[in-house]
Amino acid sequence: MFADEVVNHLKKGYKRIFEKMSAELAKRYSQDINYIANRINFINDVVSPAHHSQGNIEKFRAPHIKVPARFTCFPNGEIKAEILESIRGKDIYIVQDVENHYPVSFNDGDLKKALSVNDHLMTMFVTVDAAKQAGADRITLVTPVYPYSRQHKAKGREGLTASRVGKIMEFLGVNRIITLDIHSREIGNSFNCMRLENLHASYQIIRALSHLPGVLCDDFVVVSPDTGAVDRNKFYATALKKPLALLYKERDYSKVSRNALENNIAEIKLLGNVRDKTVFMADDMLGTGGTLLKNMKFLKEQGAGKVICSVSLPLFSGEAIKYFDEAYKEGLFYRIIGTNAVYQEDIITREWYISVNITRLFAQTISRLHQGLSLSSLLDNRDVIVKLLADN
């Protein structure tokens, strides 16, 4: 579903480019716009005859973007990927939603199977290898959630699995990875030549926040949920021109976090003032939600008014949705803003949840990379956020 939405945005984007170019060239050379469109389509057919769909040669014809593929799951669990048309010399983008735990189709639709993160990861490996063996010129992996990103540092006899996943991708022939709000930016430093494009959903989240009635008031404060999220929340505080506070947590690492109610947080301290204020917290990922639930309860105990949270990657693992339903009934929070980087069906109907769509952001990134254009305005979106807030 994520890939289909990205493809639809790409087609709409190319249509806008086509229509804008046709209008500008028609004006510049004093030609009929239909004639200009005819000439553009003619050039497209000469350069890549199989790339564009058939249709009216004086109108936009959507490019052929989605490559057909067949995925086979064998009885022993092995997965095979087959590319069903020539991609030799092409710029290939492989989209893999590793946190989609709803059933996906295999064996030409005869088998529906829910995949774990590890199953998705193996599917990713065999698909990348199939594309490489098929002669793709450049392979970009589009994964809204970077797998194993929380295993980015070793406290003892642990593996650095986050960097190893990237190393494997690089060894298989991946040239670039596009992801959203990676848990640690240092992961990208472990690659040799492969590029990591780390996108942010801050514009989409602030737009959703601005649509909530009476929220962006004078008594509004941004709170960083921990020291690791200070930079992220400082960005929001600066963009919204609001004060920044910080929650500092002491953890007991002798305890293992098992679910939302049993985690290793021993004590929370607040640096700042939240009494009678609307609080906004931003974090990259929500797993079982235990840390966030404790934060929200602590903030309410400190006298906070409305508590609003945003998470770029709303996993809601285990029984997290049930615990957040209960917390909402208790009045611990007002809204949670999440993205569709993680496919969810159960949560989007909840009154307390707001889903923002980031597929257009990924489509814009893919389009610019394919055309060799700069990503600066997408990676640093402060100017468009300033314009958004000024218009509101």
Backbone hydrogen bonds, N-H to C=O, Kabsch-Sander energy under -0.5 kcal/mol:
donor,donor_aa,acceptor,acceptor_aa,energy
5,E,1,M,-2.2
6,V,2,F,-2.2
7,V,3,A,-2.5
8,N,4,D,-2.3
9,H,5,E,-2.2
10,L,6,V,-2.3
11,K,7,V,-2.3
12,K,8,N,-2.2
13,G,9,H,-2.6
14,Y,10,L,-2.7
15,K,11,K,-1.9
16,R,12,K,-2.1
17,I,13,G,-2.3
18,F,14,Y,-2.5
19,E,15,K,-2.7
20,K,16,R,-2.5
21,M,17,I,-2.7
22,S,18,F,-2.6
23,A,19,E,-2.1
24,E,20,K,-2.4
25,L,21,M,-2.6
26,A,22,S,-2.2
27,K,23,A,-1.9
28,R,24,E,-2.5
29,Y,25,L,-2.5
30,S,27,K,-0.5
31,Q,26,A,-2.0
36,I,32,D,-2.0
37,A,33,I,-2.4
38,N,34,N,-2.1
39,R,35,Y,-2.2
40,I,36,I,-2.5
41,N,37,A,-2.4
42,F,38,N,-2.1
43,I,39,R,-2.4
44,N,40,I,-2.6
45,D,41,N,-2.3
46,V,42,F,-1.9
47,V,43,I,-2.7
48,S,44,N,-2.8
51,H,48,S,-1.6
52,H,48,S,-0.6
53,S,62,A,-1.8
59,K,56,N,-1.6
62,A,60,F,-0.5
64,H,51,H,-4.2
65,I,63,P,-0.9
70,R,82,E,-2.5
72,T,70,R,-0.5
72,T,80,K,-2.6
74,F,72,T,-0.6
74,F,78,E,-2.8
77,G,74,F,-2.6
80,K,72,T,-2.6
82,E,70,R,-2.2
84,L,68,P,-2.4
84,L,82,E,-0.5
89,G,135,G,-3.1
90,K,87,I,-2.3
92,I,90,K,-0.8
92,I,138,R,-3.0
94,I,140,T,-2.7
95,V,93,Y,-0.6
96,Q,94,I,-0.5
96,Q,142,V,-2.4
98,V,96,Q,-1.1
100,N,97,D,-1.5
101,H,99,E,-0.9
104,V,113,K,-2.4
106,F,111,L,-2.8
107,N,71,F,-2.4
109,G,106,F,-0.6
110,D,107,N,-1.6
111,L,106,F,-2.0
113,K,104,V,-2.5
120,H,116,S,-2.5
121,L,117,V,-2.5
122,M,118,N,-2.2
123,T,119,D,-2.3
124,M,120,H,-2.4
125,F,121,L,-2.2
126,V,122,M,-2.4
127,T,123,T,-1.9
128,V,124,M,-2.6
129,D,125,F,-2.3
130,A,126,V,-2.1
131,A,127,T,-2.3
132,K,128,V,-2.4
133,Q,129,D,-2.8
134,A,130,A,-1.5
135,G,132,K,-1.5
136,A,131,A,-2.1
137,D,90,K,-1.6
138,R,90,K,-1.7
140,T,92,I,-2.8
141,L,176,R,-3.0
142,V,94,I,-3.6
142,V,140,T,-0.6
143,T,141,L,-0.7
143,T,178,I,-2.2
146,Y,144,P,-0.5
149,S,146,Y,-1.2
151,Q,148,Y,-1.6
152,H,150,R,-0.8
155,K,153,K,-0.5
158,E,156,G,-1.9
161,T,159,G,-1.0
162,A,151,Q,-2.3
164,R,160,L,-1.7
165,V,161,T,-2.4
166,G,162,A,-1.3
167,K,163,S,-2.2
168,I,164,R,-2.4
169,M,165,V,-2.1
170,E,166,G,-2.6
171,F,167,K,-2.4
172,L,168,I,-2.1
173,G,169,M,-0.9
173,G,170,E,-0.6
174,V,169,M,-2.5
175,N,139,I,-2.9
176,R,139,I,-1.2
177,I,195,R,-2.4
178,I,141,L,-3.0
179,T,177,I,-0.5
179,T,197,E,-2.4
180,L,144,P,-1.4
181,D,199,L,-3.0
187,I,184,S,-1.5
188,G,185,R,-0.9
189,N,186,E,-1.0
190,S,187,I,-1.6
191,F,188,G,-1.0
195,R,175,N,-2.0
197,E,177,I,-3.2
198,N,196,L,-0.7
199,L,179,T,-2.9
199,L,197,E,-0.8
205,I,201,A,-2.5
206,I,202,S,-2.7
207,R,203,Y,-2.3
208,A,204,Q,-1.9
209,L,205,I,-2.4
210,S,206,I,-2.5
211,H,207,R,-0.9
211,H,208,A,-0.5
212,L,209,L,-1.2
215,V,212,L,-1.4
217,C,215,V,-2.5
220,F,218,D,-1.6
221,V,278,T,-2.7
222,V,243,P,-2.6
223,V,280,F,-2.8
224,S,245,A,-2.7
229,A,226,D,-1.1
230,V,227,T,-1.2
233,N,229,A,-2.3
234,K,230,V,-2.8
235,F,231,D,-1.8
236,Y,232,R,-1.5
237,A,233,N,-2.6
238,T,234,K,-2.6
239,A,235,F,-2.7
240,L,236,Y,-2.7
241,K,237,A,-0.9
242,K,237,A,-2.4
245,A,222,V,-2.9
246,L,271,L,-2.2
247,L,224,S,-2.5
248,Y,246,L,-0.5
248,Y,269,K,-3.3
249,K,247,L,-0.5
250,E,267,E,-3.1
251,R,249,K,-0.5
252,D,264,N,-3.3
253,Y,251,R,-0.8
255,K,252,D,-2.0
258,R,256,V,-0.5
258,R,262,E,-2.6
259,N,262,E,-1.3
263,N,261,L,-0.7
266,A,250,E,-2.9
266,A,264,N,-0.6
267,E,250,E,-1.6
269,K,248,Y,-2.9
271,L,246,L,-3.2
272,G,270,L,-0.7
276,D,303,G,-3.3
277,K,274,V,-2.1
278,T,219,D,-3.3
279,V,277,K,-0.6
279,V,306,K,-3.4
280,F,221,V,-2.2
281,M,308,I,-2.4
283,D,310,S,-2.6
286,L,313,L,-2.2
287,G,285,M,-0.5
293,L,289,G,-2.5
294,K,290,G,-2.1
295,N,291,T,-2.3
296,M,292,L,-2.6
297,K,293,L,-2.3
298,F,294,K,-2.4
299,L,295,N,-2.5
300,K,296,M,-2.1
301,E,297,K,-1.9
302,Q,298,F,-1.3
303,G,300,K,-1.5
304,A,299,L,-2.3
305,G,277,K,-2.7
308,I,279,V,-3.2
308,I,306,K,-0.5
309,C,335,R,-2.1
310,S,281,M,-2.5
311,V,337,I,-2.7
312,S,283,D,-1.4
313,L,284,D,-1.7
315,L,286,L,-1.4
315,L,313,L,-1.5
316,F,286,L,-1.5
317,S,287,G,-2.0
320,A,317,S,-1.7
323,Y,319,E,-1.9
324,F,320,A,-2.4
325,D,321,I,-2.2
326,E,322,K,-2.0
327,A,323,Y,-2.3
328,Y,324,F,-2.3
329,K,325,D,-1.9
330,E,326,E,-1.7
331,G,328,Y,-1.1
332,L,327,A,-2.6
334,Y,307,V,-3.4
335,R,307,V,-1.0
336,I,352,W,-2.6
337,I,309,C,-3.3
338,G,336,I,-0.6
338,G,354,I,-2.8
339,T,311,V,-0.8
340,N,356,V,-1.4
342,V,339,T,-0.7
349,T,346,D,-0.6
350,R,347,I,-2.1
353,Y,350,R,-1.1
354,I,336,I,-2.8
356,V,338,G,-2.7
358,I,356,V,-0.5
362,F,358,I,-1.6
363,A,359,T,-2.4
364,Q,360,R,-2.7
365,T,361,L,-1.9
366,I,362,F,-2.5
367,S,363,A,-2.6
368,R,364,Q,-2.3
369,L,365,T,-2.4
370,H,366,I,-2.5
371,Q,367,S,-1.8
372,G,368,R,-0.6
372,G,369,L,-0.9
373,L,368,R,-3.3
378,L,375,L,-1.3
379,L,375,L,-2.4
380,D,376,S,-2.6
381,N,379,L,-0.5
385,I,381,N,-1.8
386,V,382,R,-2.3
387,K,383,D,-1.9
388,L,384,V,-2.2
389,L,385,I,-2.6
390,A,386,V,-1.9
391,D,387,K,-2.1
392,N,388,L,-1.1
